[in-house]
Amino acid sequence: MKRRVSRRTILVVLGIAAVLLVVGIVLLLRASEEIFANIRMADCRWGATAEVWLDADRDGQRDADEQPLPNVAVHADDVANNLVRVTSAITDATGRATLDVFVAGCPETAFEVYFVLQPTFCATTPERLSDAPYTFGVAECAT
């Protein structure tokens, strides 16, 4: 003997199932907010180009006839977060180096760009710069 289920019973069961589904989704969303609350994506970037040249007249200004200085290591520190050498690059044949940093969580940052002088060279411009343009002149030291 087959028992027939009323239309009303079916609607009640479907209504209860829908309510349970909505409650489950809400609970899942709340749980995922707590689970992923402390995870941040590395979606911030800082980049700069630095330039190093041989300052023949030692005036701290790049003149058209002054030559680029290749193979110089250029670095950047994040001084706001006390992080040393967060990126480094070597100058190319044009005396330029491209610095690039991905910053996890996008905190406040403040970068200083600098290079390490070889013993035979002296700086003719500030050795550390906080603002672009990051241009560094060097000259051979008088002995």
CNS distance restraints for C-alpha pairs under 8 A (distance, minus, plus):
assign (resid   5 and name CA) (resid   9 and name CA) 6.67 0.50 0.50
assign (resid   5 and name CA) (resid  10 and name CA) 7.26 0.50 0.50
assign (resid   6 and name CA) (resid  10 and name CA) 6.59 0.50 0.50
assign (resid   7 and name CA) (resid  11 and name CA) 6.32 0.50 0.50
assign (resid   8 and name CA) (resid  12 and name CA) 6.21 0.50 0.50
assign (resid   9 and name CA) (resid  13 and name CA) 6.20 0.50 0.50
assign (resid  10 and name CA) (resid  14 and name CA) 6.15 0.50 0.50
assign (resid  11 and name CA) (resid  15 and name CA) 6.00 0.50 0.50
assign (resid  12 and name CA) (resid  16 and name CA) 6.22 0.50 0.50
assign (resid  13 and name CA) (resid  17 and name CA) 6.20 0.50 0.50
assign (resid  14 and name CA) (resid  18 and name CA) 6.12 0.50 0.50
assign (resid  15 and name CA) (resid  19 and name CA) 6.29 0.50 0.50
assign (resid  16 and name CA) (resid  20 and name CA) 6.21 0.50 0.50
assign (resid  17 and name CA) (resid  21 and name CA) 6.12 0.50 0.50
assign (resid  18 and name CA) (resid  22 and name CA) 6.27 0.50 0.50
assign (resid  19 and name CA) (resid  23 and name CA) 6.19 0.50 0.50
assign (resid  20 and name CA) (resid  24 and name CA) 6.07 0.50 0.50
assign (resid  21 and name CA) (resid  25 and name CA) 6.26 0.50 0.50
assign (resid  22 and name CA) (resid  26 and name CA) 6.24 0.50 0.50
assign (resid  23 and name CA) (resid  27 and name CA) 6.19 0.50 0.50
assign (resid  24 and name CA) (resid  28 and name CA) 6.11 0.50 0.50
assign (resid  25 and name CA) (resid  29 and name CA) 6.15 0.50 0.50
assign (resid  26 and name CA) (resid  30 and name CA) 6.26 0.50 0.50
assign (resid  27 and name CA) (resid  31 and name CA) 6.13 0.50 0.50
assign (resid  28 and name CA) (resid  32 and name CA) 6.09 0.50 0.50
assign (resid  29 and name CA) (resid  33 and name CA) 6.31 0.50 0.50
assign (resid  30 and name CA) (resid  34 and name CA) 6.63 0.50 0.50
assign (resid  31 and name CA) (resid  35 and name CA) 6.14 0.50 0.50
assign (resid  32 and name CA) (resid  36 and name CA) 5.92 0.50 0.50
assign (resid  33 and name CA) (resid  37 and name CA) 5.60 0.50 0.50
assign (resid  40 and name CA) (resid 104 and name CA) 7.02 0.50 0.50
assign (resid  40 and name CA) (resid 105 and name CA) 5.26 0.50 0.50
assign (resid  41 and name CA) (resid 104 and name CA) 6.25 0.50 0.50
assign (resid  41 and name CA) (resid 105 and name CA) 6.06 0.50 0.50
assign (resid  42 and name CA) (resid 102 and name CA) 6.29 0.50 0.50
assign (resid  42 and name CA) (resid 103 and name CA) 5.72 0.50 0.50
assign (resid  42 and name CA) (resid 104 and name CA) 3.99 0.50 0.50
assign (resid  42 and name CA) (resid 105 and name CA) 5.77 0.50 0.50
assign (resid  42 and name CA) (resid 106 and name CA) 7.26 0.50 0.50
assign (resid  43 and name CA) (resid 102 and name CA) 7.05 0.50 0.50
assign (resid  43 and name CA) (resid 103 and name CA) 6.94 0.50 0.50
assign (resid  43 and name CA) (resid 104 and name CA) 6.71 0.50 0.50
assign (resid  43 and name CA) (resid 105 and name CA) 7.22 0.50 0.50
assign (resid  43 and name CA) (resid 106 and name CA) 7.10 0.50 0.50
assign (resid  44 and name CA) (resid 102 and name CA) 5.74 0.50 0.50
assign (resid  44 and name CA) (resid 103 and name CA) 5.13 0.50 0.50
assign (resid  44 and name CA) (resid 104 and name CA) 6.78 0.50 0.50
assign (resid  44 and name CA) (resid 105 and name CA) 7.40 0.50 0.50
assign (resid  44 and name CA) (resid 106 and name CA) 5.44 0.50 0.50
assign (resid  45 and name CA) (resid 100 and name CA) 7.25 0.50 0.50
assign (resid  45 and name CA) (resid 101 and name CA) 5.60 0.50 0.50
assign (resid  45 and name CA) (resid 102 and name CA) 4.48 0.50 0.50
assign (resid  45 and name CA) (resid 103 and name CA) 5.72 0.50 0.50
assign (resid  46 and name CA) (resid 100 and name CA) 5.90 0.50 0.50
assign (resid  46 and name CA) (resid 101 and name CA) 5.19 0.50 0.50
assign (resid  46 and name CA) (resid 102 and name CA) 6.54 0.50 0.50
assign (resid  46 and name CA) (resid 103 and name CA) 7.46 0.50 0.50
assign (resid  47 and name CA) (resid  98 and name CA) 7.39 0.50 0.50
assign (resid  47 and name CA) (resid  99 and name CA) 5.40 0.50 0.50
assign (resid  47 and name CA) (resid 100 and name CA) 4.35 0.50 0.50
assign (resid  47 and name CA) (resid 101 and name CA) 6.22 0.50 0.50
assign (resid  48 and name CA) (resid  98 and name CA) 5.98 0.50 0.50
assign (resid  48 and name CA) (resid  99 and name CA) 5.19 0.50 0.50
assign (resid  48 and name CA) (resid 100 and name CA) 6.67 0.50 0.50
assign (resid  48 and name CA) (resid 132 and name CA) 7.83 0.50 0.50
assign (resid  48 and name CA) (resid 134 and name CA) 7.90 0.50 0.50
assign (resid  49 and name CA) (resid  96 and name CA) 6.61 0.50 0.50
assign (resid  49 and name CA) (resid  97 and name CA) 5.64 0.50 0.50
assign (resid  49 and name CA) (resid  98 and name CA) 4.55 0.50 0.50
assign (resid  49 and name CA) (resid  99 and name CA) 6.02 0.50 0.50
assign (resid  49 and name CA) (resid 133 and name CA) 7.91 0.50 0.50
assign (resid  49 and name CA) (resid 134 and name CA) 6.79 0.50 0.50
assign (resid  50 and name CA) (resid  74 and name CA) 7.38 0.50 0.50
assign (resid  50 and name CA) (resid  96 and name CA) 5.58 0.50 0.50
assign (resid  50 and name CA) (resid  97 and name CA) 5.25 0.50 0.50
assign (resid  50 and name CA) (resid  98 and name CA) 6.49 0.50 0.50
assign (resid  50 and name CA) (resid  99 and name CA) 7.57 0.50 0.50
assign (resid  50 and name CA) (resid 113 and name CA) 7.82 0.50 0.50
assign (resid  50 and name CA) (resid 133 and name CA) 7.34 0.50 0.50
assign (resid  50 and name CA) (resid 134 and name CA) 4.72 0.50 0.50
assign (resid  50 and name CA) (resid 135 and name CA) 5.75 0.50 0.50
assign (resid  50 and name CA) (resid 136 and name CA) 7.75 0.50 0.50
assign (resid  51 and name CA) (resid  68 and name CA) 7.87 0.50 0.50
assign (resid  51 and name CA) (resid  91 and name CA) 7.33 0.50 0.50
assign (resid  51 and name CA) (resid  95 and name CA) 5.37 0.50 0.50
assign (resid  51 and name CA) (resid  96 and name CA) 4.43 0.50 0.50
assign (resid  51 and name CA) (resid  97 and name CA) 6.42 0.50 0.50
assign (resid  51 and name CA) (resid 134 and name CA) 6.31 0.50 0.50
assign (resid  51 and name CA) (resid 135 and name CA) 4.71 0.50 0.50
assign (resid  51 and name CA) (resid 136 and name CA) 6.08 0.50 0.50
assign (resid  52 and name CA) (resid  68 and name CA) 6.16 0.50 0.50
assign (resid  52 and name CA) (resid  69 and name CA) 5.54 0.50 0.50
assign (resid  52 and name CA) (resid  70 and name CA) 7.69 0.50 0.50
assign (resid  52 and name CA) (resid  72 and name CA) 7.63 0.50 0.50
assign (resid  52 and name CA) (resid  91 and name CA) 7.41 0.50 0.50
assign (resid  52 and name CA) (resid  95 and name CA) 5.17 0.50 0.50
assign (resid  52 and name CA) (resid  96 and name CA) 6.59 0.50 0.50
assign (resid  52 and name CA) (resid 135 and name CA) 5.92 0.50 0.50
assign (resid  52 and name CA) (resid 136 and name CA) 4.69 0.50 0.50
assign (resid  52 and name CA) (resid 137 and name CA) 5.82 0.50 0.50
assign (resid  52 and name CA) (resid 138 and name CA) 7.42 0.50 0.50
assign (resid  53 and name CA) (resid  62 and name CA) 7.42 0.50 0.50
assign (resid  53 and name CA) (resid  66 and name CA) 6.89 0.50 0.50
assign (resid  53 and name CA) (resid  67 and name CA) 5.75 0.50 0.50
assign (resid  53 and name CA) (resid  68 and name CA) 4.12 0.50 0.50
assign (resid  53 and name CA) (resid  69 and name CA) 4.74 0.50 0.50
assign (resid  53 and name CA) (resid  95 and name CA) 6.22 0.50 0.50
assign (resid  53 and name CA) (resid 136 and name CA) 6.48 0.50 0.50
assign (resid  53 and name CA) (resid 137 and name CA) 5.15 0.50 0.50
assign (resid  53 and name CA) (resid 138 and name CA) 6.30 0.50 0.50
assign (resid  54 and name CA) (resid  66 and name CA) 6.08 0.50 0.50
assign (resid  54 and name CA) (resid  67 and name CA) 5.54 0.50 0.50
assign (resid  54 and name CA) (resid  68 and name CA) 6.07 0.50 0.50
assign (resid  54 and name CA) (resid  69 and name CA) 6.03 0.50 0.50
assign (resid  54 and name CA) (resid 137 and name CA) 5.88 0.50 0.50
assign (resid  54 and name CA) (resid 138 and name CA) 5.09 0.50 0.50
assign (resid  54 and name CA) (resid 139 and name CA) 5.62 0.50 0.50
assign (resid  55 and name CA) (resid  59 and name CA) 7.07 0.50 0.50
assign (resid  55 and name CA) (resid  60 and name CA) 6.70 0.50 0.50
assign (resid  55 and name CA) (resid  61 and name CA) 7.42 0.50 0.50
assign (resid  55 and name CA) (resid  62 and name CA) 6.73 0.50 0.50
assign (resid  55 and name CA) (resid  66 and name CA) 6.19 0.50 0.50
assign (resid  55 and name CA) (resid  67 and name CA) 7.76 0.50 0.50
assign (resid  55 and name CA) (resid 124 and name CA) 7.10 0.50 0.50
assign (resid  55 and name CA) (resid 137 and name CA) 5.24 0.50 0.50
assign (resid  55 and name CA) (resid 138 and name CA) 5.29 0.50 0.50
assign (resid  55 and name CA) (resid 139 and name CA) 5.23 0.50 0.50
assign (resid  56 and name CA) (resid  66 and name CA) 6.34 0.50 0.50
assign (resid  56 and name CA) (resid 139 and name CA) 6.23 0.50 0.50
assign (resid  58 and name CA) (resid 124 and name CA) 5.85 0.50 0.50
assign (resid  58 and name CA) (resid 137 and name CA) 7.92 0.50 0.50
assign (resid  58 and name CA) (resid 138 and name CA) 7.58 0.50 0.50
assign (resid  58 and name CA) (resid 139 and name CA) 6.32 0.50 0.50
assign (resid  59 and name CA) (resid 124 and name CA) 6.69 0.50 0.50
assign (resid  60 and name CA) (resid 124 and name CA) 4.94 0.50 0.50
assign (resid  60 and name CA) (resid 125 and name CA) 5.15 0.50 0.50
assign (resid  60 and name CA) (resid 137 and name CA) 5.86 0.50 0.50
assign (resid  61 and name CA) (resid 137 and name CA) 7.42 0.50 0.50
assign (resid  62 and name CA) (resid  66 and name CA) 6.47 0.50 0.50
assign (resid  62 and name CA) (resid 137 and name CA) 7.34 0.50 0.50
assign (resid  68 and name CA) (resid  93 and name CA) 7.09 0.50 0.50
assign (resid  68 and name CA) (resid  94 and name CA) 5.48 0.50 0.50
assign (resid  68 and name CA) (resid  95 and name CA) 4.45 0.50 0.50
assign (resid  69 and name CA) (resid  91 and name CA) 7.24 0.50 0.50
assign (resid  69 and name CA) (resid  93 and name CA) 7.22 0.50 0.50
assign (resid  69 and name CA) (resid  94 and name CA) 7.23 0.50 0.50
assign (resid  69 and name CA) (resid  95 and name CA) 4.74 0.50 0.50
assign (resid  70 and name CA) (resid  90 and name CA) 7.61 0.50 0.50
assign (resid  70 and name CA) (resid  91 and name CA) 4.95 0.50 0.50
assign (resid  70 and name CA) (resid  92 and name CA) 5.00 0.50 0.50
assign (resid  70 and name CA) (resid  93 and name CA) 4.95 0.50 0.50
assign (resid  70 and name CA) (resid  94 and name CA) 6.64 0.50 0.50
assign (resid  70 and name CA) (resid  95 and name CA) 4.80 0.50 0.50
assign (resid  70 and name CA) (resid  96 and name CA) 7.60 0.50 0.50
assign (resid  71 and name CA) (resid  90 and name CA) 5.47 0.50 0.50
assign (resid  71 and name CA) (resid  91 and name CA) 5.02 0.50 0.50
assign (resid  71 and name CA) (resid  92 and name CA) 6.18 0.50 0.50
assign (resid  71 and name CA) (resid  93 and name CA) 7.69 0.50 0.50
assign (resid  71 and name CA) (resid  95 and name CA) 7.75 0.50 0.50
assign (resid  72 and name CA) (resid  90 and name CA) 5.31 0.50 0.50
assign (resid  72 and name CA) (resid  91 and name CA) 5.21 0.50 0.50
assign (resid  72 and name CA) (resid  95 and name CA) 7.92 0.50 0.50
assign (resid  72 and name CA) (resid 115 and name CA) 7.35 0.50 0.50
assign (resid  73 and name CA) (resid  88 and name CA) 6.79 0.50 0.50
assign (resid  73 and name CA) (resid  89 and name CA) 5.75 0.50 0.50
assign (resid  73 and name CA) (resid  90 and name CA) 4.52 0.50 0.50
assign (resid  73 and name CA) (resid  91 and name CA) 6.57 0.50 0.50
assign (resid  73 and name CA) (resid 115 and name CA) 5.95 0.50 0.50
assign (resid  73 and name CA) (resid 116 and name CA) 6.89 0.50 0.50
assign (resid  74 and name CA) (resid  88 and name CA) 5.54 0.50 0.50
assign (resid  74 and name CA) (resid  89 and name CA) 5.38 0.50 0.50
assign (resid  74 and name CA) (resid  90 and name CA) 6.06 0.50 0.50
assign (resid  74 and name CA) (resid  91 and name CA) 7.27 0.50 0.50
assign (resid  74 and name CA) (resid  97 and name CA) 6.97 0.50 0.50
assign (resid  74 and name CA) (resid 113 and name CA) 7.16 0.50 0.50
assign (resid  74 and name CA) (resid 114 and name CA) 5.79 0.50 0.50
assign (resid  74 and name CA) (resid 115 and name CA) 4.46 0.50 0.50
assign (resid  74 and name CA) (resid 116 and name CA) 7.27 0.50 0.50
assign (resid  75 and name CA) (resid  85 and name CA) 5.64 0.50 0.50
assign (resid  75 and name CA) (resid  86 and name CA) 7.58 0.50 0.50
assign (resid  75 and name CA) (resid  87 and name CA) 5.82 0.50 0.50
assign (resid  75 and name CA) (resid  88 and name CA) 4.30 0.50 0.50
assign (resid  75 and name CA) (resid  89 and name CA) 6.60 0.50 0.50
assign (resid  75 and name CA) (resid  99 and name CA) 7.74 0.50 0.50
assign (resid  75 and name CA) (resid 113 and name CA) 5.71 0.50 0.50
assign (resid  75 and name CA) (resid 114 and name CA) 5.45 0.50 0.50
assign (resid  75 and name CA) (resid 115 and name CA) 5.92 0.50 0.50
assign (resid  76 and name CA) (resid  84 and name CA) 7.31 0.50 0.50
assign (resid  76 and name CA) (resid  85 and name CA) 5.20 0.50 0.50
assign (resid  76 and name CA) (resid  86 and name CA) 5.93 0.50 0.50
assign (resid  76 and name CA) (resid  87 and name CA) 5.56 0.50 0.50
assign (resid  76 and name CA) (resid  88 and name CA) 6.48 0.50 0.50
assign (resid  76 and name CA) (resid  99 and name CA) 7.65 0.50 0.50
assign (resid  76 and name CA) (resid 111 and name CA) 6.18 0.50 0.50
assign (resid  76 and name CA) (resid 112 and name CA) 5.41 0.50 0.50
assign (resid  76 and name CA) (resid 113 and name CA) 4.39 0.50 0.50
assign (resid  76 and name CA) (resid 114 and name CA) 6.34 0.50 0.50
assign (resid  77 and name CA) (resid  82 and name CA) 7.59 0.50 0.50
assign (resid  77 and name CA) (resid  83 and name CA) 5.77 0.50 0.50
assign (resid  77 and name CA) (resid  84 and name CA) 4.61 0.50 0.50
assign (resid  77 and name CA) (resid  85 and name CA) 4.81 0.50 0.50
assign (resid  77 and name CA) (resid  86 and name CA) 5.64 0.50 0.50
assign (resid  77 and name CA) (resid  87 and name CA) 7.51 0.50 0.50
assign (resid  77 and name CA) (resid 111 and name CA) 5.48 0.50 0.50
assign (resid  77 and name CA) (resid 112 and name CA) 5.33 0.50 0.50
assign (resid  77 and name CA) (resid 113 and name CA) 6.66 0.50 0.50
assign (resid  78 and name CA) (resid  82 and name CA) 5.97 0.50 0.50
assign (resid  78 and name CA) (resid  83 and name CA) 4.99 0.50 0.50
assign (resid  78 and name CA) (resid  84 and name CA) 6.45 0.50 0.50
assign (resid  78 and name CA) (resid  85 and name CA) 7.67 0.50 0.50
assign (resid  78 and name CA) (resid  86 and name CA) 6.74 0.50 0.50
assign (resid  78 and name CA) (resid 109 and name CA) 6.13 0.50 0.50
assign (resid  78 and name CA) (resid 110 and name CA) 5.43 0.50 0.50
assign (resid  78 and name CA) (resid 111 and name CA) 4.55 0.50 0.50
assign (resid  78 and name CA) (resid 112 and name CA) 6.61 0.50 0.50
assign (resid  79 and name CA) (resid  83 and name CA) 6.28 0.50 0.50
assign (resid  79 and name CA) (resid  84 and name CA) 7.67 0.50 0.50
assign (resid  79 and name CA) (resid 109 and name CA) 7.30 0.50 0.50
assign (resid  79 and name CA) (resid 110 and name CA) 5.59 0.50 0.50
assign (resid  79 and name CA) (resid 111 and name CA) 5.93 0.50 0.50
assign (resid  79 and name CA) (resid 112 and name CA) 6.82 0.50 0.50
assign (resid  80 and name CA) (resid 108 and name CA) 7.01 0.50 0.50
assign (resid  80 and name CA) (resid 109 and name CA) 5.24 0.50 0.50
assign (resid  80 and name CA) (resid 110 and name CA) 5.10 0.50 0.50
assign (resid  80 and name CA) (resid 111 and name CA) 7.51 0.50 0.50
assign (resid  81 and name CA) (resid 109 and name CA) 6.72 0.50 0.50
assign (resid  81 and name CA) (resid 110 and name CA) 7.92 0.50 0.50
assign (resid  86 and name CA) (resid 101 and name CA) 7.02 0.50 0.50
assign (resid  87 and name CA) (resid  99 and name CA) 6.34 0.50 0.50
assign (resid  87 and name CA) (resid 100 and name CA) 6.60 0.50 0.50
assign (resid  87 and name CA) (resid 101 and name CA) 6.30 0.50 0.50
assign (resid  88 and name CA) (resid  99 and name CA) 6.37 0.50 0.50
assign (resid  89 and name CA) (resid  97 and name CA) 5.64 0.50 0.50
assign (resid  89 and name CA) (resid  98 and name CA) 6.36 0.50 0.50
assign (resid  89 and name CA) (resid  99 and name CA) 6.16 0.50 0.50
assign (resid  90 and name CA) (resid  96 and name CA) 7.88 0.50 0.50
assign (resid  90 and name CA) (resid  97 and name CA) 5.59 0.50 0.50
assign (resid  91 and name CA) (resid  95 and name CA) 4.93 0.50 0.50
assign (resid  91 and name CA) (resid  96 and name CA) 4.69 0.50 0.50
assign (resid  91 and name CA) (resid  97 and name CA) 4.34 0.50 0.50
assign (resid  91 and name CA) (resid  98 and name CA) 7.96 0.50 0.50
assign (resid  92 and name CA) (resid  96 and name CA) 5.53 0.50 0.50
assign (resid  92 and name CA) (resid  97 and name CA) 6.39 0.50 0.50
assign (resid 103 and name CA) (resid 107 and name CA) 7.42 0.50 0.50
assign (resid 110 and name CA) (resid 130 and name CA) 7.49 0.50 0.50
assign (resid 111 and name CA) (resid 130 and name CA) 6.01 0.50 0.50
assign (resid 112 and name CA) (resid 128 and name CA) 6.20 0.50 0.50
assign (resid 112 and name CA) (resid 129 and name CA) 5.38 0.50 0.50
assign (resid 112 and name CA) (resid 130 and name CA) 4.48 0.50 0.50
assign (resid 112 and name CA) (resid 131 and name CA) 7.61 0.50 0.50
assign (resid 113 and name CA) (resid 128 and name CA) 5.63 0.50 0.50
assign (resid 113 and name CA) (resid 129 and name CA) 5.30 0.50 0.50
assign (resid 113 and name CA) (resid 130 and name CA) 6.43 0.50 0.50
assign (resid 113 and name CA) (resid 134 and name CA) 6.90 0.50 0.50
assign (resid 114 and name CA) (resid 127 and name CA) 5.83 0.50 0.50
assign (resid 114 and name CA) (resid 128 and name CA) 4.60 0.50 0.50
assign (resid 114 and name CA) (resid 129 and name CA) 6.52 0.50 0.50
assign (resid 115 and name CA) (resid 127 and name CA) 6.93 0.50 0.50
assign (resid 115 and name CA) (resid 128 and name CA) 7.60 0.50 0.50
assign (resid 117 and name CA) (resid 121 and name CA) 6.16 0.50 0.50
assign (resid 117 and name CA) (resid 122 and name CA) 6.92 0.50 0.50
assign (resid 117 and name CA) (resid 123 and name CA) 7.51 0.50 0.50
assign (resid 120 and name CA) (resid 140 and name CA) 5.88 0.50 0.50
assign (resid 120 and name CA) (resid 141 and name CA) 5.79 0.50 0.50
assign (resid 121 and name CA) (resid 138 and name CA) 6.18 0.50 0.50
assign (resid 121 and name CA) (resid 139 and name CA) 5.49 0.50 0.50
assign (resid 121 and name CA) (resid 140 and name CA) 4.49 0.50 0.50
assign (resid 121 and name CA) (resid 141 and name CA) 5.11 0.50 0.50
assign (resid 122 and name CA) (resid 138 and name CA) 5.57 0.50 0.50
assign (resid 122 and name CA) (resid 139 and name CA) 5.45 0.50 0.50
assign (resid 122 and name CA) (resid 140 and name CA) 6.09 0.50 0.50
assign (resid 122 and name CA) (resid 141 and name CA) 5.31 0.50 0.50
assign (resid 123 and name CA) (resid 127 and name CA) 6.49 0.50 0.50
assign (resid 123 and name CA) (resid 136 and name CA) 7.48 0.50 0.50
assign (resid 123 and name CA) (resid 137 and name CA) 6.03 0.50 0.50
assign (resid 123 and name CA) (resid 138 and name CA) 4.52 0.50 0.50
assign (resid 123 and name CA) (resid 139 and name CA) 6.45 0.50 0.50
assign (resid 124 and name CA) (resid 136 and name CA) 7.54 0.50 0.50
assign (resid 124 and name CA) (resid 137 and name CA) 5.20 0.50 0.50
assign (resid 124 and name CA) (resid 138 and name CA) 5.33 0.50 0.50
assign (resid 124 and name CA) (resid 139 and name CA) 6.70 0.50 0.50
assign (resid 125 and name CA) (resid 136 and name CA) 5.77 0.50 0.50
assign (resid 125 and name CA) (resid 137 and name CA) 5.46 0.50 0.50
assign (resid 125 and name CA) (resid 138 and name CA) 7.37 0.50 0.50
assign (resid 126 and name CA) (resid 136 and name CA) 7.24 0.50 0.50
assign (resid 127 and name CA) (resid 136 and name CA) 7.08 0.50 0.50
assign (resid 129 and name CA) (resid 134 and name CA) 6.36 0.50 0.50
